[in-house]
Amino acid sequence: LPDSGGFRVDPYRTHFAADYVSANGFFAGNVGVAAQSALQFSDLLGDQLIIVGANIYGSISDSDLLFRYVNLRRRLNWGVSAYQYRNDYYIFASQRDQELVSQVYRGARLALLRPFSRFRRVEWSLDVLAVSEDVVRQSNASGVYRRLQDKRTRLYLVPGAALVSDNTVFGPTGPIAGGRSRLSAEIALGDLAYQTWILDARRYVNMRHRYAFAGRIIAATSIGEEPQVFSIGGPYTLRGWPYGSLQGTKLGVASVELRFPLIDYLRIGFPLPMALGGVRGAFFFDAGAAWQNTGAFQAVRVRNG
């Protein structure tokens, strides 16, 4: 072996390089030029991360922006981030115009993560937020927005905590065994006041290495002077219902699913040579509800005719 005393030893210096880059763009009549991008950088040891994301819709004030730094050098991980995102809630729609409440959130976040083991950890977070809310009218013909009502900006703090468990085993197409759960609580202090609790538990059972049974339960509630409003519906929460069609300060969702291989490998020679493989299918059953007043909640409604 060569004499190690002849090598020059330099101290390690952090140098970030790109790990992942994704970008796309399009044009839409109601927002103009739009683009989406995501970038992740890390150092040589992989214990420091920088994440940058942007969804640009017409103007910077209407866009979603994210900058995050995460430090994993010690067992107590920590991260800071700055962000902006927008939520729109339709309150009236006609063939000519649509009225909606537009909320823009701008804030900064400090997060601490302390793992107990390889599969369990506790998280603490503190968000400093400013939210502005406008009522605007959008023309369906031209896509032009016109402000109808301008409300003041509200400032508030949101401390939170969460208990996380995750021993999921992933296959080529997603989770195939194990499970994960997250129980979180947060309290808003300042111009907005609410308390929110959310439970999201998932379980995956592998069968013969090709089939998987998946189950999921979501329960959430928000109380206070201005509780948060949850929205469910669409392919990620309640399939068969329009996206965000059910809303309330309380919700419950249950889902079971049998996932199976549909097409292992299919090769076509004409008119274009192509191969298709790894396509999976699923039989599923979803049930869910979102409501405001627990006393008036009705799980099933029967309609005549």
Disulfide bonds with the S-S distance in Angstrom:
none
